[in-house]
Amino acid sequence: MSSLLLCSTPVHGHVTPLLAVARHLVAAGHRVRFLTGGRYRDAVEATGATFLPLPAEADYDDTDMDAAFPGRVGLKGPAGIRYDMNTIFVAPAPAQLAALDAALAAEHTDAVLVESLFIGALFLLTRPGTRPPVINLGIVPLGIDSVDTAPFGFGATPIPGLRGRLRNRVLKTMAEKVVFRPVQEQAVRMIRETTGGELTTFFLGSAALADAIVQFTVPAFEYPRSDLPRTVHFVGPVSRTTPSTTPVPEWWNDLDGSRPVVHITQGTVANKNYDELIAPALTALASEDVLVVVSTGGRPLDTLPHPLPANVRAASYLPYDRLLPLTDVFLTNGGYGGVHYAMEHGVPLVVAGATEDKVEVTARVAWSGVGVNLKTNEPTPARIRDAVREVLAEPRYREASARIGSDIVASPGLSGLDAVLVGLTPAPAR
């Protein structure tokens, strides 16, 4: 079997999907090393992979990003995005590359597998000389440059024809020459100083430089591109709904089909501020003839707004394998994994996420027809109520979600990664 190196920035939403990848590769008999932050040592070792720590210059505590990076406090819009890109992702790249090089020097490596914002891999890809194959793992929506799509981060859905291509060209110029110009210039300068290489592409589209892109979705949930590189492989989501050991709460029998079920979650990371989605949703749906099921993503139930409306049921965690078949609307802030779980079960969505990669996930929810995009992190109760009513009343949302769900069920998942690895790595010596 092969010797493989996984690399991830020390951020929960980036590490977690790669843990599933590591678990799969270890089970297949590969030698797997996992380079990431110290906070994730136990989680990495639980997969059977060997943990490799990032150096201090590239590690930080992602449980409180404002404390780790106080300069980002109060920044919003383009200024906030530029700061995060410059400071959190690009600045650590030389230290990431040094750790990556040390891992490659320590033992033979057949392939390096990275998530898109591990910028140290971009330095490796642009450095002159030999290297192992690099596989980009698409744990966020596909962000490579195309004449048919707007630049990643704008949340702009495709417009067909010449008008769309002209718009995309204008937005591309705006992204590269205005919004992200300081970040691009920093990346170019650091690559020259660190490796002597040249960055000839926009840093947010650098996944296209990899030898393969394994995108964890199905084509129906990604924008069509007439210039899609052959290196892109759609394999379906990295994780599927599996039998859960999470116990059902005492109110479980209330899910008896007498009322539509609306499930609300802010995930397990962006759930510190219930005022963004959960609180206004509870207000919005308190008088609706629905049963509202809330998951706090692990936070204690007494942190929820109290008193809870009479039609609300809550739990810290819920067994999705049992909940989703009973759910009529999934209301979420737009995590890539959670959206795919909903579609796997044909559940339509209402999404409210306009930052990070969520702006691209939520845009695809609306574009694909599987739900309503509220285009904000903090929707009002009225907007939530109207959107939930629309999704419940219009069968087309559930039908679209079911169509994509069928594609998800039929997709190979991590077995598709296996096929890509076989094509890129040499057969082991006998």
ABEGO torsion letter per residue (X at the ends): XBBBBBBBBBBAAAAAAAAAAAAAAAAAGBBBBBBBBAAAAAAAAAAGBBBBBBBAAABBBAABAAAABAAABGBBEAAAAAAAAAAAAAAAAAAAAAAAAAAAAABBBABBBBBAABAAAAAAAABBEBBBBBBBBBABBBABBBAABBBBGAGBBBBBEAAAAAAAAAAAAAAAAAAAAAAAAAAAAAAAAAAGBBBABBAAAAAAABABBBBBBBAAABBBBAABBAABBBAEBABBBBBBABBBBAAAAABAGABBBBBBBAEAABAABAAAAAAAAAAAAAABBBBBBBBAGGBBAAABBOBBBAABBBBABBBAAAAAAABABBBBAGBAAAAAAAAAAGBBBBBBBABEAAAAAAAAAAAAGABBBAGBABBBAAAAAAAAAAAAABAAAAAAAAAAAAAAAABAEAAAAAAAAAAABBBBBX
